[in-house]
């Protein structure tokens, strides 16, 4: 960075000790010329290199809101299909507000962090009941909605309305801290560092194209200024960067491991009585269990029955998968169980139900359950969710 970047102190490694980092009062000052240069360079790069993502083709605040909530802690590739299916079923905030929660969760299945969907559903009801069905028109009012924090309200307001407010997500935080040469591997002082990062983000924000500038910062962090092995040689603002490489950050909490086992119970061609006639059911069915509504994690979601014994070996093992939820790596064993053996081999529950495979797309399945059913190559489980009748009726 040029001589116009004045600094005091240091947010880097002190001395030769392996873990000796310290927070400091280092502040970055860029000249107006440098700030203009950064804005022009970054926006020019974004105009040429931005990914063609469906939420970038609209200025509808509702659609942008949906995308921002889905993208939190979720890969872009996993979001695209879900985003498009969600908007097909709930094309407006009114249709989302009047939808059944089960329908909302069914379309969220596979994205994880289901509290996001529940809070978005609650916020949609607030928009309809308190705002006449019109999304709030600025970041301050958006922040009042359930589940919308500082980042999300800034993203919606800047992209949809052109409000001059900077967004700071993990990608932007990394770009700015490397640009300024900030960083520490100590957890103490992180709050102050984030506040300085947010302050600098607002200084750098382009007032003429705030939405595009925010997206350009996020795009740079997602595609070039990566957490590991950043591709600095192709960075459009590398000449202004104090770091040019990785910067020190606190180590992530260590993941813990847990072994679990579930039963895959499929039945075919069951017969049922309808009055005096015997009626044959259509297609295959799988046995599922609904999680209790008062459970802390994924309440009300549907999953496979848990096995009494987590040890599944030899010919009994149908598949083994790893599934991460928050700070836990679950090592999952799946056993095929015949209907007659299900009661003896699985944990008892009064919340069980046989579900036709053709109807699985309408249920809120846990991410692990969806993963297992897809890997089992059950052709009736379509990756894309169907249009839900209840959603159409509500609109």
N, C-alpha and C positions, 0 to 999 in steps of 0.2 A: 504494500500500500504506500502511497506517496507520503511526503513529509507533512502534508496537511492532516494526516491522521495522528492526533496527539494522544499519548497514552501515559498513564501513571500506574505504577505497580505492575503486577503480573498475575494472570490466571493460568499458569502453567506449572510445570514440574519444578520444585525447588530443591536444589542440591542433588545428591546422587542416590538418596533413599528411594527404594522402589515404589513406595506408596505416598511419598511426601509431596502432596499438592496442597495448595491453599487458595481460598477465595480471596479476592482483593477488591480494591475500589477502581479497577481499571475502567476507564470510559473511552469510548471511541467518538471522534469528531471528524466528520467528512465535510469537505468544502462543498458549496453549492454546485460547482463544476463536476466534482466527483459523483455527487448524488445524481445529477442529470445524466452523466455518462452511464452510471449503473442502470438507471431506469430505461434509457434508450437501448442499451445493449441487451438487457434481459428481455424486454418486450419484443425486440426484433427477433431474438432467438426463439421466443415462445411462439410468435406468429408463424415461424417456419417449421418448428419442431414439435409443437404440441400434439399429443395423441388425440385422435378423433373419438371422443367418448360421448355417449348419448346425452349426458347431463350438461355438456358444453354446447349443445345445440338449442338451448332454451334460456329464457330469462324469467320463466315462471317461478316465483318464489317457492311455491309448494313443491314443484319437481326438484328444485335445487335443495330444498330442505330434506326431501327423501334421500337424495344421493349423499348428502353430507352425513346424515345419520347412519346410512348403510356403510359408508366408507370408514367409519371410526373403527380402528383396529381390525380391518378386514381388507384383504387384497382386492385390487381393482378387478382382476380377472374373475373373482368369485362374485363380485357385485353386479356386473353388467347384465347378466341374464335375469337376476333377481329384481333389479331395478326396473327393467322393461316389463317383466311380468307383474310387478307390483302396480305400476302405473296403468297397465291394461285393466287390472281389476279395480283399482282405486284411482281414477284419473283426476279427481279433485279432492280438496280437503273435506268437502261435504260427504263424498262417498266413503272416505276413510272414517269420518266421525260416526256415521251411522252403521258401519260394518260391525259384525260380531267379532269379538276378540279372537276367537278360535280361527276365523278366516284370516285375520291379520297375521297371527302366528304361523299359520300354515304356509303363507307366502314368504314368511321370514325364515322358515326352516332351512337349516344349512348355513346361515350367516352367523349364528351364535350370538351371545350377549343379548338375550331375548328381552331384557329389561328395556333396551332401546326401542323395540317395537311397541311395548306396552306404554311407554312414556309418550311416544309419538302419537299413538292412538288417543291417549288422554289429552294431549295438546290439541289435536284436531277437534276434539269435542269442545275445548275451550274456545278455539277460533270460531266455531259455529255458534256457540251459545253466547259468547261475550263480545265477539267482533263481527257479528253478522255474516260469518262465512268468508270474510276477507282477511288474508294474512296481514299482520301488522306491518307498517310501512317503514320502520327504522329499527336499528339494532337494539335501542333501549327497550322498545315495546316488545320486540321478539324475545329478548332475554327474560321477559316475564312468563313466557310459556313453559309448561312443565317439560323438563328434559333438555332444554336448550341452554347451553352454556356460552361463555364468552367467545369461543372459537366459532361455534355454529351460527350464532346470531351475526357475527362479523362476516362470515362467508356468505350467508343469505343476503344480508343488506348490501354488501359491496358488489356482488355478482348480479343480483336481481335489480337493485335500485341505484347502483353507482355511488353508494355512500362511502365517504372517505374514512374507512376504518380498516386497520390491518388485521389479517388473520395470522395466528401463530399456532400451528400444529407441530407435530414432531419433525416434519420435514423442514418447515420454515425455521423452527428453532435451531436445527442443525446448520442450515445455510448461514444464518445470521451470526451464530457464535463462531463459526469458522471464518466468516468474512472479517469479523472484528478481532479474531485471535483469542476468543474467550473459551474457557473450558477447565474443568476440574474433575478428578475422579472421586472427590469427597462428596458425601450426601449433604453435609452441612453447607449452608450458603446457597443451595439450589434455588430456593424461593427468591432470593435477591437477584440471582443470575437470570431467572426467568422474567422478573420484572424489568430488568435492564434490556433483555432481549425484546420484550414487547414494546418498550419505549423506542428502541432503535428501529423496530419494524415500522412503527408509525411515522418516524422521521423519513424513512426511505420510500414509503408508499407514494406511488404516482397519483397525484390528485386528479389527473385527466382520465386515467383508465384504472381506477382502483380495483375493480373486479378482475380484470385481466392481469394486473400486476400481482395480485394475491395468488392467482392461479399459476402465474409464471414462477413464483417463488416455490410453490408446492410442487410444481412439475420439475423444477431443477433439483429439489431434494429427493424426489421419487425416482429420477432417471439418471442423474449425473452425480450430485453430491450425496452419494450413498453412505450409509452408516459404516460399511466396510469397503475398502478399495474404491474410493471415489475416483471417477475418471476426470481428473482435474484438467488434463490437456484439452478437453473439448468444452470446458466451462466458459460461458460467455463473459463472466466477470472475474476470471482468475487473476487478472492484473491488479484487481483491487483487494484480493484476498490475503489475509494475514497468515493463513494456515497452510493452504495447499496440501491437503491430506487429511487424515483422521485427526480428531481432536479428543482430548481426554474427557471421558464421561464416567459417571458412577457405574460400577458393575451391576448387571441385572441380578435380581434375587434368584438364587439357585432353584431350579425346578425340582420338585419332589416326584417320586414315582409311586404308582399304586396299581396293583393287579386287580382286575375285575373280570367277570365272566358272565355271558348272557346266553340264553337259549333262543334258537331260531326254530320256531314251531309253525309248520305249514300244514294245512289240511286241504284236501281236494275233494270236490264232489259230494259235500255233505247234503243230506236231505232234511227238509223241514216240513212240518205239518202246517197247512193253511186251511183251517176248517176240517173237513173230512178228507181233503186231498193231500197228497204228499208232493211237495214242490222241491225240485232240485235247485240248489243255489248255483249262481253263475260265477265261474272262475275260482281261483284259489284264495285262501284266507290265511292271514298271519295273526298270531296271538300277540297282543300288545298290552302294556300296562300304562295307565295314566298316572303321572306323578301328582302327589297331593297338592292342593292349592296353597297350603301353608308352608311348602318347602322353600328354602332359601334360594336354591339354584333350580332354574327352569320349572317353576310351578305350573301344573296343568299340561305339561308337554307329554307326548306319548313316546314310550321306549320299549325295547324288548324285555321280556321277563329275566330277572337276575337269577343265575344259578346258585344253588345252595353251596356248591363246592367250586372255588375259583380254579382248582387244578383240573385242566382239561388236556389230556394227552392222547397220543397215538391216533387210532382210527376215529375217535370221538371228536377230534379237532376239525371243525369246518374251515375256520380261518383265524388268523391273528392279526390285529391291527393296533396301531398306536394312535391315540387321540388326545390332544392337549386341550385342557380347559383352564384358563387363567394360569396359575403357577403349578399345575399338576399335569404330569405325563401319565396317562392311563394306558396300561398295557392290557389289551382286551383280547380275551379268548371267546370264540363263538362255537357253540356246539349245536348240531342239529338234533332236535328232540322230537320224538313222535308224540302225537296228541295224548295218547294213553299214559305216557310217562311224564307229562308236563307237571302234574301236581306233585309228584314225588321228587322231581329233580330241581324244581324252581322255588324261589322264595314266595310264600303265600301272599296273596293280595286280593282285596275285594274290588279292585279297580281295573280288572282285566276285561278285554273285549276282543272278539274275533273281528278282524277288519279285512274286507276284500282288498286284494292288491290293487285293483283298479281304482279304489277310493283313497289310496294313501296320500295322493296329492292334495286332498282336502283337509288333512289332519296336520296339526302342529307337531311334527316329529322332532326329536332331539337330533342334533347334528350327527352324533355317533350312530343313531338308528338309521338315519338316511344313508350314511356312508356304508354301513353293513349291508343294507338291502340292495344298494346299487352294486356293491362288489359281489353280492350273491347272484347277480345277473337275473334278477326277477324282472322279466320284460314288462310286466304290468305297471311297474313304477316308472313313470315318465319323469325325466329330469326337469321339464318345464311344467309349472303348475297350470291347471286349467282355469278358465274364467269361472269365478264363483257366483252362483245364482244369487246368493244373499247380497253380494256386493252390488250387482246390477240392479236389484230391486230397490236398494237404498238410494241409488242415484236418481 
